[in-house]
Amino acid sequence: MNKILIVDDDTNILKVLQMRLEAEGYIATTFADIQKAIEITREEEFDLALVDLKLASKNGIELMEILHDIRPEMAVIILTAFGTIESTVNAMQKGAYSYLTKPFDHRQLLLQIKNGIERTKLSKEVRRLKNIVGERYEFKNIICKSRKMKEVLKQVAMAAGTDSSVCIHGESGTGKELIAKALHLASFRKDGPFLAINCAAIPENLLESELFGFQKGAFTGAISSKKGLFAQAHRGSILLDEIAETPLHMQAKLLRVLQEKEFYPLGSEHPIKTDVRIIAASNKDLVLEVKKGSFRSDLFYRLHVIPIYLPPLRERKDDIPLLAHHFLKRFSAEMKKDIKEITSSAMQKLLSLNWPGNVRELENTIEYAVAMSTQNIIRADTILQTQQNKEEFIKTLKHAKNDFEKQYISNMLSLTEGNISKAADLAGKYRADFYDLLKKHNINSSDFKTTK
């Protein structure tokens, strides 16, 4: 049962809300005393809080900020009898999930509560997912601040709660295996093995034996039996990377594993049962491969239950500074160098490139820069460009102006931690004009808010 905290200095409102919410199956805990509400939040976890804007000793938004310091993921809905556009915007900018004006429609309140609780659960899953990845893979976080990657993490968090097949799409170097590992570690299979195979890297005549294993004497040289990956990954997960490169006859055998939960090792007449979650990944358009006849449509639909699309680095450039500094810190430590900074000109160069090799190319670029640097900073002349990036470096004036404007707006929001009013003042713009720029460049100010 979901737990809801209600804070209002009107005891009649508290009684009515508690009665209505408990009738809907919620556990409602009410307080007119602000300090007691803060104390109970430290002791217990709530899925959502309803907070009145006008409280006797403290503003409701101030109380919300205190509650968020204690429980960052908890959604808070602000209630007030005196709703104005200014107070609504202020509440949302400070982190409120929603804002309702009294007297509110009961059905609307229930809908907001339901959606807010889903938001809380999702935020907790994303945080847990990041912590797991950091603990197990020396990757403190899946490095991102862009809205597109945050949406990916939300999908991963939701997919982790199921046992359905997942198909991860993305260009080479976008981090498909990292996402697959995170998905496994956030699932109930986390204590089981996670195994990965690159279907494009294994010769066709060896792929079947790698996946399904073989019996002693199954072929010349099989002097002993060997377990395949499906047997080794029992009660865990297996990543079939570059699944589009799998031969058609192997696709039929993979389909059997998905349908029947069993397979035959080479040379054996007896099937082996397997309990494995299959995660597929591809840098090719599988729909197109199905149309071409090089990928089975029945296997596609079995694998494509939950599709996850990873954006290329050129579509998540907000993440480049974070990623670059992460790699800088790692390679500086590995090479025993004291390099802690990237000059603004070097960062601008990183931001201007198109990154056909995505995060992997950026990682290699920073490794090269650290290796070649003779000073304690990374300068622009140590940022090596690939030939493809050199060709794409020259832009039209309109494109260059557009890119500069988007980066400038992002910088203003970073400086003000997502405060639109302050960012507009710094940029010398009216707030309405600044909103138009956010809409033009598809920038979400909440992506820049600092989470505690």
NUZALO-283500 format. One record per residue (C-alpha): residue number from 1; residue in one letter; x, y, z. Coordinates in steps of 0.25 Angstrom, whole numbers, plus 5000, padded with zeros to 4 digits. Layout:
<pts>
 seq type    x    y    z
 NUM    A    X    Y    Z
...
</pts>
This chain:
<pts>
 seq type    x    y    z
   1    M 5000 5000 5000
   2    N 5005 5014 4996
   3    K 5008 5023 5008
   4    I 5005 5038 5006
   5    L 5009 5049 5016
   6    I 4999 5061 5017
   7    V 5003 5074 5024
   8    D 4993 5085 5026
   9    D 4990 5094 5038
  10    D 4975 5093 5035
  11    T 4971 5080 5043
  12    N 4958 5079 5036
  13    I 4965 5078 5022
  14    L 4974 5068 5028
  15    K 4962 5059 5033
  16    V 4955 5060 5019
  17    L 4968 5057 5011
  18    Q 4971 5045 5021
  19    M 4957 5039 5020
  20    R 4957 5040 5005
  21    L 4970 5035 5002
  22    E 4969 5023 5012
  23    A 4956 5020 5005
  24    E 4964 5018 4992
  25    G 4974 5009 4999
  26    Y 4985 5018 5002
  27    I 4992 5020 5016
  28    A 4990 5034 5019
  29    T 4999 5041 5031
  30    T 4994 5055 5034
  31    F 5002 5066 5042
  32    A 4998 5080 5045
  33    D 5012 5082 5052
  34    I 5023 5084 5042
  35    Q 5034 5079 5051
  36    K 5027 5066 5053
  37    A 5025 5065 5038
  38    I 5040 5067 5036
  39    E 5044 5057 5047
  40    I 5034 5046 5042
  41    T 5040 5048 5028
  42    R 5054 5045 5033
  43    E 5049 5032 5040
  44    E 5039 5027 5029
  45    E 5039 5026 5014
  46    F 5027 5032 5007
  47    D 5023 5031 4993
  48    L 5017 5045 4992
  49    A 5014 5057 5000
  50    L 5003 5067 5000
  51    V 5007 5080 5005
  52    D 4999 5093 5007
  53    L 5006 5106 5002
  54    K 5001 5115 5013
  55    L 5006 5109 5027
  56    A 5006 5116 5040
  57    S 5021 5116 5043
  58    K 5027 5112 5029
  59    N 5024 5114 5014
  60    G 5020 5101 5008
  61    I 5031 5102 4997
  62    E 5041 5104 5008
  63    L 5036 5091 5015
  64    M 5036 5084 5001
  65    E 5051 5087 5000
  66    I 5054 5082 5013
  67    L 5046 5069 5010
  68    H 5054 5067 4997
  69    D 5067 5069 5005
  70    I 5063 5057 5013
  71    R 5056 5049 5002
  72    P 5060 5054 4988
  73    E 5052 5044 4980
  74    M 5038 5047 4987
  75    A 5028 5055 4979
  76    V 5022 5067 4985
  77    I 5008 5073 4981
  78    I 5006 5087 4986
  79    L 4992 5091 4991
  80    T 4987 5105 4992
  81    A 4974 5113 4993
  82    F 4981 5125 4986
  83    G 4987 5120 4973
  84    T 4994 5130 4964
  85    I 5002 5127 4951
  86    E 5015 5133 4959
  87    S 5013 5124 4971
  88    T 5011 5112 4961
  89    V 5023 5114 4953
  90    N 5031 5117 4966
  91    A 5027 5103 4972
  92    M 5030 5096 4959
  93    Q 5043 5102 4958
  94    K 5047 5098 4972
  95    G 5043 5084 4970
  96    A 5028 5082 4972
  97    Y 5023 5070 4964
  98    S 5009 5077 4963
  99    Y 5001 5089 4968
 100    L 4986 5088 4972
 101    T 4977 5100 4976
 102    K 4966 5098 4986
 103    P 4955 5094 4985
 104    F 4960 5083 4976
 105    D 4953 5072 4968
 106    H 4954 5059 4976
 107    R 4957 5051 4963
 108    Q 4967 5061 4958
 109    L 4974 5060 4972
 110    L 4974 5044 4971
 111    L 4980 5045 4957
 112    Q 4991 5054 4961
 113    I 4994 5045 4973
 114    K 4995 5033 4965
 115    N 5004 5039 4954
 116    G 5013 5046 4965
 117    I 5015 5032 4972
 118    E 5019 5026 4959
 119    R 5029 5037 4957
 120    T 5034 5034 4971
 121    K 5036 5020 4968
 122    L 5043 5023 4955
 123    S 5052 5032 4962
 124    K 5056 5022 4972
 125    E 5059 5011 4961
 126    V 5067 5021 4953
 127    R 5076 5024 4966
 128    R 5077 5010 4970
 129    L 5081 5006 4955
 130    K 5092 5017 4955
 131    N 5097 5012 4969
 132    I 5098 4998 4964
 133    V 5105 5001 4952
 134    G 5115 5010 4960
 135    E 5118 4999 4970
 136    R 5120 4987 4961
 137    Y 5127 4994 4949
 138    E 5135 5005 4955
 139    F 5126 5014 4947
 140    K 5121 5024 4958
 141    N 5109 5027 4949
 142    I 5104 5025 4935
 143    I 5109 5038 4932
 144    C 5098 5047 4927
 145    K 5090 5060 4929
 146    S 5083 5060 4915
 147    R 5068 5058 4915
 148    K 5070 5047 4904
 149    M 5079 5038 4913
 150    K 5070 5041 4925
 151    E 5059 5035 4917
 152    V 5067 5023 4914
 153    L 5070 5021 4929
 154    K 5055 5022 4932
 155    Q 5053 5011 4921
 156    V 5064 5002 4927
 157    A 5058 5004 4941
 158    M 5044 5000 4936
 159    A 5049 4988 4928
 160    A 5058 4983 4939
 161    G 5045 4980 4947
 162    T 5040 4970 4936
 163    D 5046 4957 4930
 164    S 5043 4961 4916
 165    S 5053 4961 4905
 166    V 5060 4974 4902
 167    C 5066 4979 4889
 168    I 5076 4990 4890
 169    H 5078 4999 4878
 170    G 5089 5008 4876
 171    E 5101 5012 4867
 172    S 5115 5006 4870
 173    G 5121 5012 4883
 174    T 5108 5017 4889
 175    G 5109 5008 4901
 176    K 5099 4996 4898
 177    E 5107 4986 4907
 178    L 5107 4996 4918
 179    I 5092 4998 4918
 180    A 5090 4983 4917
 181    K 5099 4981 4929
 182    A 5091 4991 4937
 183    L 5078 4985 4932
 184    H 5083 4971 4938
 185    L 5088 4977 4951
 186    A 5075 4984 4954
 187    S 5067 4971 4951
 188    F 5063 4960 4960
 189    R 5074 4952 4952
 190    K 5085 4961 4958
 191    D 5091 4950 4966
 192    G 5092 4941 4954
 193    P 5102 4942 4943
 194    F 5103 4952 4932
 195    L 5110 4947 4919
 196    A 5111 4954 4906
 197    I 5115 4950 4892
 198    N 5118 4958 4880
 199    C 5111 4950 4869
 200    A 5119 4957 4858
 201    A 5132 4954 4864
 202    I 5130 4938 4864
 203    P 5132 4930 4852
 204    E 5119 4924 4847
 205    N 5124 4910 4849
 206    L 5127 4913 4863
 207    L 5115 4921 4868
 208    E 5106 4909 4870
 209    S 5116 4902 4879
 210    E 5119 4915 4887
 211    L 5104 4917 4889
 212    F 5099 4903 4892
 213    G 5112 4895 4895
 214    F 5115 4881 4890
 215    Q 5117 4867 4894
 216    K 5130 4859 4894
 217    G 5132 4854 4880
 218    A 5122 4863 4874
 219    F 5132 4867 4863
 220    T 5147 4865 4861
 221    G 5155 4871 4872
 222    A 5144 4870 4882
 223    I 5152 4862 4892
 224    S 5143 4866 4904
 225    S 5129 4872 4906
 226    K 5127 4888 4907
 227    K 5116 4896 4913
 228    G 5111 4907 4904
 229    L 5107 4921 4908
 230    F 5092 4918 4910
 231    A 5096 4907 4920
 232    Q 5106 4916 4927
 233    A 5096 4927 4928
 234    H 5085 4919 4934
 235    R 5077 4928 4944
 236    G 5084 4940 4938
 237    S 5084 4948 4926
 238    I 5091 4947 4912
 239    L 5094 4959 4903
 240    L 5094 4955 4888
 241    D 5102 4967 4883
 242    E 5101 4970 4868
 243    I 5089 4960 4867
 244    A 5087 4965 4852
 245    E 5100 4957 4848
 246    T 5094 4944 4853
 247    P 5092 4934 4841
 248    L 5078 4930 4838
 249    H 5080 4915 4842
 250    M 5085 4920 4856
 251    Q 5073 4930 4856
 252    A 5064 4918 4856
 253    K 5071 4911 4867
 254    L 5070 4924 4876
 255    L 5055 4925 4873
 256    R 5054 4911 4879
 257    V 5061 4915 4891
 258    L 5052 4927 4893
 259    Q 5039 4919 4890
 260    E 5042 4905 4897
 261    K 5053 4910 4908
 262    E 5062 4899 4903
 263    F 5073 4895 4894
 264    Y 5081 4884 4888
 265    P 5097 4884 4890
 266    L 5104 4879 4878
 267    G 5104 4864 4877
 268    S 5093 4862 4887
 269    E 5080 4856 4886
 270    H 5075 4861 4899
 271    P 5070 4876 4901
 272    I 5075 4884 4912
 273    K 5065 4893 4919
 274    T 5070 4908 4921
 275    D 5065 4920 4929
 276    V 5071 4931 4923
 277    R 5067 4946 4920
 278    I 5072 4949 4906
 279    I 5076 4963 4903
 280    A 5079 4966 4888
 281    A 5087 4978 4883
 282    S 5089 4983 4869
 283    N 5095 4995 4861
 284    K 5086 4992 4849
 285    D 5072 4995 4847
 286    L 5065 4981 4849
 287    V 5052 4985 4843
 288    L 5060 4988 4830
 289    E 5068 4975 4832
 290    V 5054 4967 4833
 291    K 5049 4974 4820
 292    K 5062 4970 4813
 293    G 5060 4955 4817
 294    S 5073 4955 4825
 295    F 5066 4954 4839
 296    R 5054 4945 4843
 297    S 5042 4953 4846
 298    D 5037 4943 4856
 299    L 5050 4944 4864
 300    F 5050 4960 4862
 301    Y 5036 4960 4869
 302    R 5041 4950 4880
 303    L 5053 4959 4883
 304    H 5047 4973 4881
 305    V 5037 4972 4893
 306    I 5044 4984 4900
 307    P 5052 4992 4890
 308    I 5062 5003 4896
 309    Y 5068 5013 4886
 310    L 5082 5019 4890
 311    P 5084 5033 4885
 312    P 5097 5036 4878
 313    L 5107 5045 4885
 314    R 5104 5056 4874
 315    E 5089 5056 4879
 316    R 5093 5057 4894
 317    K 5104 5068 4894
 318    D 5100 5073 4908
 319    D 5107 5060 4913
 320    I 5121 5062 4906
 321    P 5127 5071 4917
 322    L 5123 5061 4928
 323    L 5128 5049 4920
 324    A 5141 5057 4916
 325    H 5144 5060 4931
 326    H 5141 5046 4935
 327    F 5150 5040 4925
 328    L 5161 5051 4928
 329    K 5160 5047 4943
 330    R 5162 5032 4940
 331    F 5173 5033 4930
 332    S 5181 5043 4938
 333    A 5181 5033 4949
 334    E 5184 5021 4941
 335    M 5196 5029 4934
 336    K 5200 5035 4947
 337    K 5198 5049 4942
 338    D 5193 5061 4949
 339    I 5183 5067 4939
 340    K 5171 5072 4944
 341    E 5166 5083 4934
 342    I 5161 5084 4920
 343    T 5163 5098 4914
 344    S 5150 5105 4909
 345    S 5156 5104 4895
 346    A 5158 5089 4896
 347    M 5144 5087 4901
 348    Q 5138 5096 4890
 349    K 5146 5087 4880
 350    L 5140 5074 4887
 351    L 5126 5080 4886
 352    S 5128 5084 4871
 353    L 5131 5070 4867
 354    N 5121 5060 4861
 355    W 5126 5048 4868
 356    P 5123 5037 4858
 357    G 5130 5027 4868
 358    N 5121 5032 4879
 359    V 5125 5031 4894
 360    R 5136 5021 4890
 361    E 5142 5031 4881
 362    L 5142 5042 4891
 363    E 5148 5032 4901
 364    N 5159 5029 4892
 365    T 5161 5044 4889
 366    I 5163 5048 4903
 367    E 5172 5036 4905
 368    Y 5181 5041 4894
 369    A 5180 5055 4899
 370    V 5185 5051 4913
 371    A 5196 5043 4907
 372    M 5201 5054 4898
 373    S 5199 5065 4908
 374    T 5212 5071 4914
 375    Q 5205 5081 4923
 376    N 5195 5079 4934
 377    I 5183 5083 4925
 378    I 5177 5078 4912
 379    R 5179 5088 4901
 380    A 5171 5089 4888
 381    D 5184 5084 4880
 382    T 5184 5071 4887
 383    I 5169 5068 4883
 384    L 5171 5058 4871
 385    Q 5160 5058 4860
 386    T 5157 5046 4852
 387    Q 5156 5049 4836
 388    Q 5141 5048 4837
 389    N 5141 5058 4848
 390    K 5150 5067 4840
 391    E 5141 5067 4828
 392    E 5129 5070 4837
 393    F 5136 5081 4845
 394    I 5133 5092 4835
 395    K 5118 5097 4837
 396    T 5109 5107 4830
 397    L 5108 5120 4837
 398    K 5094 5118 4841
 399    H 5097 5104 4847
 400    A 5109 5110 4855
 401    K 5100 5121 4860
 402    N 5089 5111 4864
 403    D 5099 5102 4871
 404    F 5105 5114 4879
 405    E 5092 5119 4883
 406    K 5088 5105 4888
 407    Q 5101 5103 4896
 408    Y 5100 5117 4901
 409    I 5086 5115 4907
 410    S 5091 5102 4913
 411    N 5102 5109 4919
 412    M 5093 5119 4926
 413    L 5084 5108 4931
 414    S 5096 5101 4937
 415    L 5101 5113 4944
 416    T 5088 5116 4950
 417    E 5085 5101 4953
 418    G 5072 5101 4944
 419    N 5066 5114 4949
 420    I 5060 5121 4937
 421    S 5058 5134 4943
 422    K 5073 5136 4947
 423    A 5077 5130 4934
 424    A 5069 5140 4926
 425    D 5075 5151 4934
 426    L 5089 5147 4931
 427    A 5086 5146 4917
 428    G 5079 5159 4916
 429    K 5066 5153 4912
 430    Y 5052 5155 4916
 431    R 5047 5142 4922
 432    A 5036 5140 4911
 433    D 5047 5141 4901
 434    F 5056 5131 4908
 435    Y 5045 5121 4909
 436    D 5044 5122 4894
 437    L 5058 5119 4892
 438    L 5057 5107 4901
 439    K 5045 5102 4893
 440    K 5053 5105 4880
 441    H 5065 5097 4884
 442    N 5057 5086 4891
 443    I 5064 5089 4905
 444    N 5058 5085 4918
 445    S 5062 5093 4930
 446    S 5059 5082 4940
 447    D 5071 5075 4934
 448    F 5080 5085 4940
 449    K 5075 5085 4954
 450    T 5085 5079 4964
 451    T 5080 5067 4971
 452    K 5084 5065 4986
</pts>
